[in-house]
Amino acid sequence: MKKPIHVMMIEDHPEFREIIEFAIGEEDDIELVGLYGNAEQGLRQLQESRTGKTVDIVLLDLNLPVMSGLEAMPWIKKYSPDTKIIILSQSTRQTDVLLAIKRGAAGYLLKSSTMDEIIEGMRSVMNGGATLDKGLAHFIINSLRRIPCEKKGKPRITKREKEVLTLVAEGLSQKEISSVMQIAQSTVTAHIQNVYKKLDAPNAPAAISKAFKEGILRPGE
């Protein structure tokens, strides 16, 4: 039996914590191993490994008391390098989104997302993909369009891989990409992982950014 995805949530609003806790409790393949109201408590668990379980994903709010989510991100990476961070926030500020991505967030979702989107986002990230709010994905692309393209030394990205990366850039989940392209979800995962490897990128935003820099993706395509 495949081991469950171990999730920690750092969120200071009790009502929203309860909603996420209930939603995760309904899933057989996801287990909540930590639920904290501030970053300091969550970091303490990661540092001391009190649960005895590896934390695969941290669902992280940005607007936290004392230490913000953005401030906590480098410490999460320090204490638990293999843990993936998904930002779950109300913030649509450009500086928050881009800084979270720069600091290695594997995904960025708004709290207005449906529970299905949040659950699917966690599965997607664990399968090597990404999860981006569709509106924010378009904002990211618009920001990256200002980056000049470099024509030399482009990685060899196949046509199919480029199609998948384009859909990732539009904010589609692996499940949605599978449906649009009419290919197995495992094939989508394989394409995404190949793109990350070829572009030497740790996550979807980094891959999208590099694809624009290298001229693999172009504005308006």
N, C-alpha and C positions, 0 to 999 in steps of 0.2 A: 504494500500500500504506500502510495506517495505521501511523503511527510507534508504536513500542513504549512502554509505560509505563516510565519510568526510576525505579528504586527504590534508595534508600540504606537500609541497615540499621545501627542503632546498638544493639549487644547485646554484653554482656560474657561470655556463656557460649559457648565455642567450639563445643560440640556442637549447641546450638540454632541457631547461625549456620550450621553446615554443613547442617542439616536444611532451613532456609529457602532457602539457596543452591541446594541440589539441587532443591527444589520449584519455585523460580522458573526454574531452568535447563530445566525440562520444558515451560515455557510459551512460545509463539511471540510473544505480545503483551506480555510483561513482561521487562525487562532489568535486572539488578542492576548498578548503576554505582558502588557504594561499600559496603564492609562494614567496620565499625569496632567496636572493643571499648570505646571510651569516647566521651563527647560531644565532648570537645575535638578529637579527630581529625576527627570528622564535621563539626563547625563550621568547622574549618580548610578542609576541602574546599569547603564551601558558600561561604565567604568568598573563597577564591582561585580557585574554579571550575577545579580542576586537571583534571577529566575532560573539560572542554569540552562537557559535556552538561547539559542542564537536569535537575534532580532534581524529578520530579513528586510523589513520595511518600517520606516518611521513616518507616520502621518503627522506632519508638522504645521502648526499654525504659525503665522508670522508675527501677529500682534499679541505678544505674550507679556506678562508682568515681569519687571526687572530685566531679564535677558530675553531679547527678541529671538524669533525663529532664525532670522538671518545671522545673528551673532552666534547662535547655537550650532549652525551647520558645520563650521570647521571642527568643532569639538566632537560632534557626532562622528565625523570622518576619522578623527584622531582615535577615538575610543573603539570604534567599530567600523573599520575601513570597508568591509564588504556589505554593510547595511545600505540599502537604497532609500533615498529620501523623496517623499512625495509631498509637495506643499499643498495644503488644503486651507485656503484662506479666502477672505472677502476682498482682499486687496487686488485691484487691477492697475495699480500704479506702475508705470513703465519701469521705474528704477527698481522696484521690488521684484518684478518678473525677471528682468535681465540680470539682476544681481544674484537671484536665486539660481538661475540657470548657470551663470558663471561659476558659482560655488558648487556646482555638481548635482543639482536637483534632477532626479530621474523623471519627474513629472510635476505639473503645476495644474491643480484643479481649483475651481471656485466652490465655495460652500453651497452655492445654488445648484451644483451638480446633483443629479439624481443618485440614489443609493446604488442603482445598477451601474451607473457610470463610474462611481468610486470603486466598487467591488471589481468591475471589469478592468479598471485602471491598475489596480494592484496586481491582478493576474498578468496583465500585459507587461508590466515592468518586470515581474519575476521571470517572464519568458524571454527577456532580453529586449523588450520593446520600450515604449514610452507612453505617457498619458498626458495630453495637453488639452486644456479647455479650448474648444474650437475658436472662440473669439480671440483668445490670447495667441493661439497659433498663427492666426492671420496678422496680428500685431507684430509678432516676432518676425514673420516673413517680410513685412513692410519695413521693419527696422534693418533687416539684413540686406535689403535691396540696395541700400546706399553703399554697400561694400564693393569696391572694384573687383572685377574678375581677373584671375591670373590664368593665362592660357597654357603655360608650360607645366609639365610634370603632373598632369591630372591623373589621379588613380583610375584604374580600369574598372569602371562601374558598368555592369550590363544594363541593357534596356529594361529588363524586368526589375532589377534592383532600383533603377532610377524611378520607375513607376511607383514602386512601393514607397520609396523615400519621399516622393512628391505627395503621396496620400498621407504619410506620417506628418509632413509639414502642414497639411491642411487640418490636422487635428483628429484624424480618423484613428480609431482603435484597431488592434490587430483583427478583431472579429469583424469589424466593418470593412477593413481592407480585404479580408478573405471573401466577403460577400460581393464587394464591388468588382474584384478581379476574378472571382469565381475560381479560386484556388484554396487549397487546404490551409487552415490557420497555422499548422506546423511549417508549411512552405513559406508563409509570410514571415514567421519567426526566423527561419533560416536566412531569408533574404536580408532582413534587418540586421542580424548578427554579422553577415558577410559585409554589409555596408559599414558597420561600426569598425570592423577589423581593417577594411581597406582604407578608411578615412582616419584610422587611429583616433576614434572618438568614443568617449565613455557613455554618452547618452544622445537622445534624439536632437535636442537643440544644438549640441556641439557638432553633430553630423550635418545638420541642416546648414549651420553657419559655415562649416568648411566646404560644403558642396557649393555654396554661393561664391565663396572666395576662389575656389578652383574652377569656377565656371561650369560645373556639372549641372547645377540648377540655375536658371536664369529668370529674371522678373517676367511675369506674364505668361510663363509656361504652364 
